[in-house]
């Protein structure tokens, strides 16, 4: 089996492990921080939703600001060296995050120092991921033959969500003081793993890097617009992640204020979503048998929207007469309706994984190796703009008084839009590429 063989190859395994550890650490830190603040600092649904949205926006902001520079660097410099430099910086930024968590845990300068410091470290974590983002997919055609790229992309995507899963579980279950130590240890191990990645030098002409953020960002958008298929794939991915942003922002407040459950239950929601994306990533590789195609994408995203409606319907059936302490995980799972909610969340995310993995494979297989990183960077930048829009939409809906449960339905409308774009992509996927590989 191609996927299992890749895990035994040095041309893939160190990169896979480095990416896995990076996703694990980002989510361990972000989830530990958000859950601690939502459950231990604030006691107001509006403030909790606002903080969750601000945290998401800060993590995403660097993808908007510097994706163009990150893409240029990845195409013009050795990708393995960039990864090592970024992973070394992670040790420093996680040290800042650990200090912020420590202060908040001790109740010292919580609002004036601890929370701003934690949010600043989260912004730096997003900056780190901005520079790694273009590389984790664009390096694959450089180290893998074309027939292994879809398998490699699916494995990276599945591994990323397994890492998100594990990081999220730990953040919800271990004490905050343990999270402080673990984020530092993981940063060190991630750097050690990155040193085993084989060289991946620039593949084409080394051009001058444009450090002007506005000009280079506009150039990046023009770059993807020249190829119809890449542009449609980019827009499809971007709207998909907007849906994901809305769902992830709502999970902690939804668990606390609608389900009346503890932070461990909020973690369980995110866990189910992550498991499903990983499963969907593996399923689509088997369905397509290595072919890069959007054949299943329109149906997958429509299916996702259908299950979001079901999730909303069953959330509305949840009893609202709770008093006393928030439900623990065993207490939550004692309700038959809880298993229905978990099952629907799993199906939502499986459909999401089936949808998104082939679209990322388009971005690296339709262009020559010297342009792949910029293609991924453009997608990251546009996706991040859409995700910030999703966070802003969540804040606006909260401000005008739309309930947390009803905000889920915003994702359904976006699923319909995405399916229309994906249908057009499938019809046009065989057009010749402007950036022919």
C-alpha positions in Angstrom: 0.0 0.0 0.0 1.5 3.3 -1.1 0.5 5.2 2.0 2.2 2.8 4.4 5.3 2.6 2.2 5.7 6.4 2.4 5.9 6.2 6.2 9.0 4.1 5.9 10.8 6.6 3.6 13.2 9.2 4.8 12.1 11.4 1.9 8.7 11.6 3.6 8.7 10.5 7.3 10.7 13.4 8.8 8.6 16.0 7.1 5.4 14.1 8.2 6.6 14.0 11.8 7.6 17.6 11.8 4.3 18.7 10.4 2.5 16.4 12.8 4.3 17.9 15.8 3.7 21.4 14.6 0.0 20.9 14.3 -0.1 19.1 17.7 1.7 21.9 19.5 -0.3 24.7 17.9 -3.6 23.1 18.9 -2.4 22.0 22.3 -1.4 25.6 23.1 -4.4 27.3 21.4 -7.0 25.0 22.9 -5.5 25.0 26.4 -5.5 28.8 26.3 -9.0 29.3 24.9 -10.5 26.7 27.2 -8.8 28.1 30.3 -9.9 31.6 29.6 -13.5 30.6 28.6 -14.0 28.4 31.6 -11.8 30.0 34.3 -11.7 33.7 33.5 -14.9 34.8 31.8 -18.5 34.0 32.8 -20.5 35.6 30.0 -21.5 34.0 26.7 -20.8 37.1 24.6 -17.4 37.7 26.2 -16.5 34.0 25.6 -17.5 34.0 22.0 -15.7 37.3 21.5 -12.5 35.9 23.0 -12.7 32.7 20.9 -13.2 34.7 17.7 -10.3 37.1 18.6 -8.0 34.2 19.2 -8.9 32.6 15.9 -8.5 35.8 14.1 -5.0 36.5 15.6 -3.8 33.0 14.6 -5.1 33.5 11.1 -3.9 37.1 10.6 -0.2 36.3 9.7 -1.5 34.1 6.8 -3.1 37.2 5.3 -0.1 39.5 6.0 2.9 37.5 5.0 1.8 34.5 2.9 3.1 36.2 -0.2 6.6 36.5 1.3 6.4 33.0 2.7 5.6 31.6 -0.7 8.4 33.5 -2.4 10.9 32.3 0.2 9.8 28.7 -0.2 10.2 28.8 -4.0 13.5 30.6 -4.0 15.3 29.0 -1.0 15.9 25.5 0.3 12.6 24.4 1.8 14.2 22.1 4.4 16.4 25.0 5.7 13.4 27.2 6.1 11.6 24.5 8.1 14.5 24.1 10.5 14.8 27.9 11.0 11.1 28.2 11.7 11.1 25.2 14.1 14.0 26.8 16.0 11.9 30.0 16.5 9.0 27.9 17.8 11.0 27.1 21.0 11.1 30.9 21.8 7.5 31.6 21.0 6.2 28.7 23.0 8.3 29.9 25.9 6.3 33.2 25.8 3.0 31.2 25.7 4.1 29.1 28.7 4.8 32.3 30.7 1.4 33.6 29.8 -0.3 30.4 30.9 1.7 30.4 34.1 0.6 33.9 35.0 -3.1 33.2 34.2 -2.9 29.9 36.2 -1.5 31.8 39.2 -4.1 34.6 38.8 -1.3 37.2 38.3 -2.0 40.2 36.0 -4.5 38.1 34.1 -6.1 40.8 32.0 -3.2 43.2 31.8 -0.3 40.9 31.0 -1.2 37.2 30.9 -4.0 37.2 28.3 -2.2 39.8 26.0 1.0 37.7 26.2 -0.9 34.5 25.4 -2.6 36.1 22.4 0.8 37.5 21.2 2.3 34.0 21.4 -0.7 32.7 19.5 -0.1 35.3 16.8 3.6 34.2 16.6 2.4 30.6 16.3 0.3 31.7 13.3 3.3 33.4 11.8 5.3 30.2 12.2 2.6 28.2 10.5 2.4 30.8 7.7 6.0 30.0 6.7 5.5 26.3 7.0 2.1 26.2 5.2 3.4 26.6 1.6 6.1 24.0 2.2 4.2 21.1 3.7 2.4 20.5 0.4 4.8 22.0 -2.2 7.7 20.0 -1.0 5.9 16.7 -1.8 6.3 16.7 -5.6 10.0 17.4 -5.0 10.5 14.3 -2.9 7.7 12.0 -4.3 6.9 10.8 -7.8 3.7 12.1 -9.3 1.7 8.9 -8.6 2.5 9.3 -4.8 1.6 12.9 -4.5 -2.1 12.4 -3.7 -1.3 9.7 -1.2 1.3 12.0 0.4 -1.1 14.9 0.5 -3.8 12.7 2.1 -1.4 11.4 4.6 -0.2 14.9 5.6 -3.8 16.0 5.9 -4.8 13.0 7.9 -1.7 13.2 10.1 -2.4 16.9 10.7 -5.9 16.2 12.0 -4.8 13.3 14.1 -2.2 15.7 15.6 -5.0 18.3 16.1 -7.1 15.5 17.7 -4.4 14.5 20.2 -3.4 18.1 21.0 -7.0 19.0 21.5 -7.7 16.0 23.8 -4.7 16.7 25.9 -5.5 20.4 26.2 -9.0 19.6 27.5 -7.9 16.9 29.9 -4.5 17.8 31.4 -4.0 20.6 33.9 -2.8 23.9 32.5 0.6 23.6 34.3 1.3 20.3 32.4 0.4 22.0 29.1 3.0 24.7 29.8 5.7 22.0 30.0 4.5 19.9 27.1 4.4 22.8 24.6 8.1 23.4 25.3 9.1 19.8 25.0 7.2 19.4 21.8 8.9 22.4 20.3 12.3 20.9 21.0 11.4 17.5 19.6 9.9 19.2 16.5 13.1 21.0 15.8 15.1 17.7 16.1 12.7 16.1 13.6 13.1 18.9 11.1 16.9 18.3 11.0 16.2 15.0 9.3 14.3 16.4 6.3 16.3 15.9 3.1 17.4 19.0 1.2 14.8 20.6 -1.1 16.6 23.4 -3.0 14.9 25.9 -5.4 13.9 24.2 -8.6 13.8 27.1 -11.0 15.2 30.5 -11.5 16.0 32.3 -8.2 14.2 35.6 -8.4 14.4 38.6 -6.2 12.0 38.5 -3.2 9.5 41.3 -3.0 9.3 42.3 0.6 6.5 44.8 0.1 3.5 43.1 1.7 0.7 44.8 -0.2 2.4 44.6 -3.6 3.5 41.0 -3.3 0.1 39.9 -1.9 -1.7 41.4 -5.0 0.8 39.7 -7.2 0.1 36.4 -5.5 -3.7 36.8 -6.2 -3.0 37.7 -9.8 -0.7 34.6 -10.0 -3.5 32.1 -9.1 -6.2 33.9 -11.2 -4.2 33.2 -14.3 -5.0 29.4 -14.1 -8.7 28.8 -14.0 -8.5 25.4 -12.3 -6.1 26.6 -9.6 -8.3 29.6 -9.0 -11.5 27.6 -8.6 -9.7 25.1 -6.3 -8.4 28.0 -4.2 -11.8 29.6 -3.8 -13.4 26.2 -3.0 -10.8 25.6 -0.3 -11.2 29.1 1.1 -15.0 28.9 1.5 -14.6 25.4 3.1 -12.3 26.8 5.8 -14.7 29.6 6.4 -17.3 27.0 7.3 -14.7 25.3 9.5 -13.8 28.6 11.2 -17.5 29.3 12.1 -17.9 25.8 13.6 -14.7 25.8 15.6 -15.5 29.3 17.0 -18.9 28.1 18.2 -17.8 24.8 19.8 -16.7 26.0 23.3 -19.6 28.5 23.8 -22.0 26.0 22.4 -20.9 23.2 24.7 -21.0 25.5 27.8 -24.1 27.6 27.2 -26.4 25.3 25.1 -25.3 21.8 26.1 -24.5 22.9 29.6 -21.3 20.9 29.5 -17.7 21.1 30.7 -14.7 22.1 28.7 -13.9 18.4 28.3 -17.1 18.1 26.3 -16.1 21.1 24.2 -12.9 19.3 23.5 -14.8 16.2 22.5 -16.6 18.2 19.8 -13.3 19.3 18.3 -12.0 15.8 18.6 -14.8 14.3 16.6 -14.4 16.9 13.9 -10.7 16.2 13.7 -11.2 12.4 13.5 -13.6 12.8 10.7 -11.3 15.0 8.6 -8.6 12.4 9.0 -10.9 9.6 8.0 -12.2 11.5 5.0 -8.6 12.2 3.9 -7.9 8.5 3.7 -11.2 7.6 2.1 -10.8 9.9 -0.8 -7.4 8.6 -1.6 -8.9 5.1 -2.0 -11.9 6.4 -4.0 -9.7 8.2 -6.5 -6.9 5.6 -6.5 -4.2 8.2 -6.9 -6.0 10.4 -9.5 -6.2 14.1 -8.8 -9.8 15.0 -9.4 -12.7 17.0 -8.0 -15.2 14.3 -9.0 -16.6 13.8 -5.5 -16.2 17.3 -4.2 -19.6 18.8 -5.1 -21.5 15.8 -3.5 -19.2 15.8 -0.5 -19.8 19.5 0.5 -23.6 19.2 -0.1 -23.5 16.2 2.2 -21.6 18.2 4.7 -24.2 21.0 4.7 -27.0 18.4 5.1 -25.3 17.0 8.3 -24.8 20.6 9.6 -28.6 21.1 9.4 -29.1 17.8 11.2 -26.6 18.8 13.9 -28.5 22.1 14.4 -31.9 20.2 14.6 -30.7 17.8 17.3 -28.9 20.6 19.3 -32.3 22.3 19.5 -33.7 19.1 21.0 -31.2 19.3 23.9 -33.0 19.8 27.3 -32.7 23.3 28.7 -33.6 22.7 32.3 -30.2 22.0 33.7 -29.1 23.4 37.1 -25.9 23.0 39.1 -22.5 22.0 37.7 -21.7 21.6 34.1 -22.0 18.1 32.6 -18.9 16.0 32.7 -18.1 13.8 29.7 -19.6 10.6 31.3 -22.7 12.6 32.3 -23.0 14.1 28.8 -22.6 10.7 27.1 -25.2 9.2 29.3 -27.8 11.0 27.2 -28.6 9.0 24.0 -28.9 12.4 22.2 -25.2 13.0 22.9 -24.2 10.0 20.8 -26.4 11.3 18.0 -24.6 14.7 18.1 -21.2 13.1 18.1 -22.1 10.8 15.2 -23.4 13.8 13.1 -20.2 15.8 13.9 -18.1 12.8 12.7 -20.1 12.6 9.4 -19.8 16.4 8.8 -16.1 16.2 9.0 -15.7 13.0 7.0 -17.5 14.8 4.2 -15.1 17.7 4.7 -12.0 15.5 4.4 -13.4 13.9 1.2 -13.9 17.4 -0.2 -10.7 19.2 0.6 -7.8 16.8 0.1 -8.0 16.5 -3.8 -8.2 20.3 -4.0 -4.9 20.7 -2.3 -3.4 18.1 -4.6 -4.5 20.2 -7.6 -2.4 23.1 -6.3 0.9 21.1 -6.4 0.4 18.9 -9.5 -0.8 21.6 -11.9 2.3 23.8 -11.6 6.0 23.3 -12.0 8.0 22.8 -8.8 9.4 26.3 -8.8 5.8 27.8 -8.4 4.2 25.3 -6.1 4.9 27.1 -2.9 3.4 30.4 -4.2 0.3 28.5 -5.2 -0.1 27.1 -1.7 0.7 30.5 -0.2 -1.9 32.2 -2.3 -4.5 29.7 -1.2 -3.5 30.1 2.5 -3.8 33.9 2.2 -7.2 33.8 0.5 -8.4 31.1 2.9 -7.3 33.1 5.9 -9.1 36.2 4.6 -12.3 34.1 4.3 -11.7 32.6 7.8 -11.3 36.1 9.3 -14.6 36.9 7.6 -16.1 33.8 9.2 -14.9 35.0 12.6 -16.3 38.5 11.9 -19.6 36.9 10.9 -19.7 35.0 14.1 -19.1 38.1 16.1 -21.7 40.0 14.2 -24.3 37.3 14.6 -23.6 37.3 18.4 -23.8 41.1 18.5 -27.3 41.2 16.8 -28.6 38.5 19.1 -28.6 35.3 16.9 -28.3 32.3 19.2 -25.2 30.2 19.2 -27.1 27.2 17.8 -28.7 29.2 15.0 -25.3 30.5 14.0 -24.4 27.0 12.8 -26.8 27.5 9.9 -24.5 30.1 8.3 -22.3 27.2 7.4 -25.1 25.6 5.4 -25.4 28.5 3.1 -21.7 28.5 2.5 -21.8 24.7 1.7 -24.3 25.5 -1.1 -21.9 28.2 -2.5 -19.0 25.8 -2.3 -20.8 23.0 -4.1 -21.5 25.3 -7.1 -17.8 26.3 -7.3 -16.7 22.7 -7.0 -19.1 21.6 -9.8 -17.5 24.2 -12.1 -14.0 23.0 -11.0 -14.9 19.4 -11.9 -16.2 20.4 -15.3 -13.0 22.4 -16.0 -10.3 20.3 -14.3 -9.0 18.9 -17.5 -8.2 22.3 -19.1 -4.5 22.8 -19.8 -2.5 24.5 -17.1 -1.0 28.0 -17.6 1.8 26.8 -15.2 2.2 23.4 -16.8 4.4 21.1 -14.6 
